Amino acid sequence: MPVMPSDKNYISKSLPYSGNGFELLQLLRREPHVFFLDSSQTDFCRGRYSFIGFDPFAVFTRKGPDTLRLLKEQFQSCIYDSPAGYNAAFTPLTAGLVGCLSYDHGLHFEKIRLRAADDLHLPEGHFGFYDRIITIDHFEQKLHVTSTGLPERNGAVREARAMRRLEEVLDKIGPLLGGLKQDDEFLEGDEDAPFLPDCNFHKGQYMSAVRKALDYIRRGDIYQVNLSQRFRYCLPDNGPDPVLLYKMLRDISPAPFGAYMDCGGFQLISNSPERFLRLNGRSVQTRPMKGTRPRGKDAQEDQRMREELLNSVKEQAELLMITDLLRNDLGKVCDYGSVRVTERRTLEEYPYVFQATSTIEGTLRGDKDCFDLIRACFPGGSVTGCPKIRAMEIIEELEPTRRGMYTGSLGYINFGGNMDFNILIRTVLAFGDRMYIQVGGGIVADSVPEEEYAETLVKAEAIKRCLQACLGRTAPGAKVLR
């Protein structure tokens, strides 16, 4: 077995592995607080690594304005190693925090009056403190298991715990790596179960909210605001299985920032394509998305869709506004003059859509850390509007229920202070016998209420099709739109 080197704070075991990681999630799905940070749409910059973990040594769950501050305090209580030992590792995440922040927590940062109903009573922050991680390197086709022995501090005791915890993981995943087929434990669905959702908006109410947003735009309060509606599905006792639903979503539309996370009382199933924030050393990156077109039936139609998106004045303006907003957010905590737009407007191809994206980068100031960065930028500008604070006030006025985890963020902070978080869009909240899907769109001066309402139905349809497939009622094949 490996021995913990004196210049490192973890031990590791590396094995050949050519799978995509889902079979490991399926194998470990009943372990406490299991997570899967899944780069199922892989490229070298955004999708090289996927991470799996379970059984954290501590769990942080909190609601209220002190959530992020208290999370930072608990994080700092674990930092008695040199951060360099974590950040110089061969994988970005050897151990650390993995979890989520709700959109609602961002309301406290700007002291926005809370008006929407808090009907789900979810925590605003939920994080596990993981002392061991399974890393999948898709490019090297290897699997790395790292174990730190945390929270032990005594050298010999810590090393013994690290080895024991590493062996536990290897024992659990060994049969799968040895070639034994993993049994499919998914329950059979109820094909005849009723499957009609209810919604926190009626059609007329949503269009009325859009008209009020347009009034604010005409008055000059805002230039753009993101309005959303939430669908609730009450489900039969035996389905659909959240892990199976995640598999179906990732199969029809792989995403670089997908995630499955069991938070104990609820599960998050995210097929997000959007990075919120990455911090690597002092280098910061954010990649907002604004503008979507469906893929065509052939290469000629694909090209027409590309050109339509590239030439859309409306969507160019939306992305430019959000890019400028995020430049301003990063400027609060980055070195003066370091914030720059490195990609002004690029089109990314996904199996079913084209997506317009920009990239903004900067250098974090020496007196700031990852928590200061989150505080300066959360929630993401692409899911609020511009100007950001006024847009958030209007969202709180017009949307009848709290957003919860929708348009919040999910990701990791390693124990060296590096981090990577997504934006929680294209996300399902599984909560007992209910599942919630929330979808929205950007309202601008020339928006048409009827069209905005119809667009939300189209976006919800993709996940609804997967839910129906989990119940055995139809095959998934809907196009996934933001």
Secondary structure, DSSP 4 states (H G I P E B T S, - for coil): -----TT-S-EEEEEE--S-SHHHHHHHTTSTT-EEEE--S--TTTSSEEEEE---SEEEEE-STTHHHHHHHHHHHT--S-HHHHHTSSSS-SSEEEEEE-TTHHHHHTTPPP-SB--S---SEEEEEESEEEEEETTTTEEEEEE--TT--SHHHHHHHHHHHHHHHHHHHHHHHTTPPPP--PPPP-TT-----EESS-HHHHHHHHHHHHHHHHHTS-SEEEEEEEEEEE--TT---HHHHHHHHHHHS--TEEEEEE-SS-EEEEEE--EEEEEETTEEEE--EEEEEE--SSHHHHHHHHHHHHT-HHHHHHHHHHHHHHHHHHHTTBPTT--EEEEEEEEEE-SSEEEEEEEEEEEB-TT--HHHHHHHHPSPGGGTEESHHHHHHHHHHH-SB--TTTTSEEEEEETTS-EEEE---SEEEEETTEEEEEEEEEE-TT--HHHHHHHHHHHHHHHHHHHHHHTTSS---PPP--
